[in-house]
């Protein structure tokens, strides 16, 4: 069910996207993830909460893929609801949607990664938590490297849409830091929930 919902999100975001080439580039990894989860359905069995985390992450990502990350009109939506600009309230000079996606990656991909490592490695406690956070950071860095390499071979307009740096020279570092921060917050929530039991 979760995988079907994830596939539906990818398909829905592909209906008249802002930039078709960017949409294709942005969906290479989500489609690979969905195919990998489908292929390993019996051996990778995750909890319903972990599958729900993946679907929520896909929903956030697919909204960005549909509009391109730098053009998701969240500020316009907030303005329509509240007559105020979220960017003005928070003093943001750029579209921050890509930051939300990177933070969400750490927050939401933490649980599926932890479940897989807990099942397939002998690690427990701080060692397991440290490895999960490290993997989230490493995969965030790998994605930034893929963006950088891809951006070298795309035309200027296409590279801008795919990279979504919006003239921030520290964009890649901030994105990686947000992924790691999200993973750390998820671990903290897990520890606090375990203490309350």
C-alpha positions in Angstrom: 0.0 0.0 0.0 2.8 2.5 1.0 4.8 1.7 -2.2 1.7 2.2 -4.3 1.0 5.5 -2.6 4.7 6.5 -3.2 4.4 5.6 -6.9 1.1 7.6 -7.1 2.9 10.6 -5.7 5.7 10.4 -8.3 3.1 10.1 -11.1 0.9 12.9 -9.8 3.9 15.3 -9.5 4.7 14.5 -13.2 1.4 16.0 -14.4 2.4 19.3 -16.1 5.5 19.9 -13.9 7.1 23.4 -14.1 10.2 21.9 -15.8 10.0 18.4 -17.3 13.8 17.8 -17.4 14.3 18.8 -13.8 11.3 16.6 -12.8 13.0 13.7 -14.5 16.3 14.4 -12.8 14.7 14.9 -9.4 12.8 11.6 -9.7 15.7 9.3 -10.6 16.5 8.5 -6.9 12.9 8.3 -5.7 12.0 5.8 -8.4 15.2 3.8 -7.6 14.2 3.8 -3.9 10.7 2.6 -4.7 12.0 -0.1 -7.1 14.5 -1.2 -4.4 11.8 -1.4 -1.8 9.6 -3.3 -4.1 12.4 -5.8 -5.0 13.3 -6.3 -1.4 9.7 -6.4 -0.1 10.1 -9.7 1.7 13.6 -9.3 3.0 13.4 -5.6 3.9 10.1 -5.6 5.7 9.8 -2.3 7.6 7.4 -1.1 10.2 4.2 0.7 9.1 5.7 3.9 10.7 8.9 3.5 8.6 6.9 3.1 5.4 4.8 6.1 6.4 8.0 8.1 6.9 9.1 7.3 3.4 5.8 8.2 1.9 5.7 11.5 3.8 9.3 12.3 2.6 8.3 11.4 -1.0 5.3 13.7 -0.7 7.5 16.6 0.4 10.0 15.8 -2.3 7.5 15.4 -5.1 6.0 18.9 -4.4 9.5 20.3 -4.9 10.0 18.1 -8.0 6.7 19.4 -9.5 7.5 23.1 -9.1 11.3 22.8 -8.9 12.6 23.3 -5.4 13.4 27.0 -5.8 9.9 27.8 -7.1 7.6 26.1 -4.7 5.1 28.8 -3.9 4.8 28.2 -0.2 5.1 31.9 0.6 2.2 32.7 -1.8 0.1 30.0 -0.1 0.8 31.3 3.4 0.0 34.9 2.2 -3.3 33.7 0.8 -4.2 32.1 4.2 -2.8 34.8 6.5 -2.3 37.9 4.5 1.3 37.8 5.6 4.5 36.6 4.0 6.3 33.8 5.8 9.6 34.9 4.2 9.1 38.5 5.5 8.2 37.3 9.0 11.3 35.1 9.2 13.6 37.4 7.3 14.3 35.0 4.5 15.7 36.3 1.2 15.3 33.1 -0.8 12.9 30.3 -1.3 13.6 27.9 1.6 11.7 24.8 0.3 14.8 22.9 -0.6 16.0 23.4 3.0 12.7 21.8 4.2 13.3 18.8 2.0 16.9 18.2 3.3 15.8 18.6 6.9 12.9 16.2 6.2 15.3 13.7 4.7 17.2 13.5 8.0 14.0 13.5 10.1 12.0 11.0 8.1 14.6 8.6 6.6 16.2 8.1 10.0 13.7 5.4 11.1 13.8 3.2 8.0 17.6 3.4 8.0 17.7 2.5 11.7 15.3 -0.4 11.3 17.4 -1.9 8.5 20.6 -1.5 10.3 19.2 -2.9 13.6 18.0 -6.0 11.7 21.1 -6.6 9.6 24.0 -5.6 11.9 24.9 -6.4 15.5 25.2 -2.7 16.4 23.0 -1.4 19.2 22.8 1.7 21.4 25.0 4.7 20.6 26.9 2.7 17.9 23.7 2.1 16.0 22.6 5.7 16.4 26.0 7.0 15.4 26.0 4.9 12.3 22.5 5.9 11.2 23.3 9.6 11.6 26.6 9.0 9.7 24.8 7.3 6.9 22.2 10.1 6.6 25.1 12.6 6.5 27.0 10.5 4.0 24.0 10.0 1.7 23.3 13.8 1.9 26.9 14.4 0.8 26.6 11.9 -2.0 23.5 13.6 -3.3 25.2 17.0 -3.2 28.1 15.4 -5.2 25.6 14.0 -7.7 24.0 17.5 -8.0 27.4 19.1 -8.6 28.5 16.6 -11.3 25.0 16.8 -12.9 25.2 20.6 -12.8 28.5 20.5 -14.7 26.9 18.8 -17.7 23.5 20.6 -17.8 22.9 23.9 -19.5 22.9 27.0 -17.3 19.1 27.2 -16.9 18.7 23.5 -16.3 21.6 23.5 -13.8 20.0 26.3 -11.9 16.7 24.5 -11.7 18.4 21.2 -10.6 20.9 22.6 -8.1 18.5 25.2 -6.6 21.4 27.0 -4.9 19.8 30.4 -5.5 23.2 32.0 -5.4 24.1 30.6 -2.0 27.7 29.6 -2.1 27.3 27.4 1.0 24.1 25.7 -0.2 25.5 22.2 -0.3 27.0 22.5 3.2 23.8 23.8 4.6 21.8 21.1 3.0 24.1 18.4 4.4 24.0 20.0 7.8 20.2 20.0 7.8 20.0 16.4 6.8 22.3 15.5 9.7 20.4 17.8 12.1 17.1 16.1 11.1 18.7 12.7 11.9 19.9 13.9 15.3 16.5 15.2 16.1 14.9 11.9 15.2 17.3 10.1 17.4 16.6 12.5 20.3 12.9 11.9 19.8 13.4 8.1 19.8 15.5 8.3 23.0 12.9 10.5 24.8 10.1 8.2 23.7 12.0 5.2 25.0 12.6 6.9 28.4 8.9 7.6 28.8 7.9 4.0 28.5 
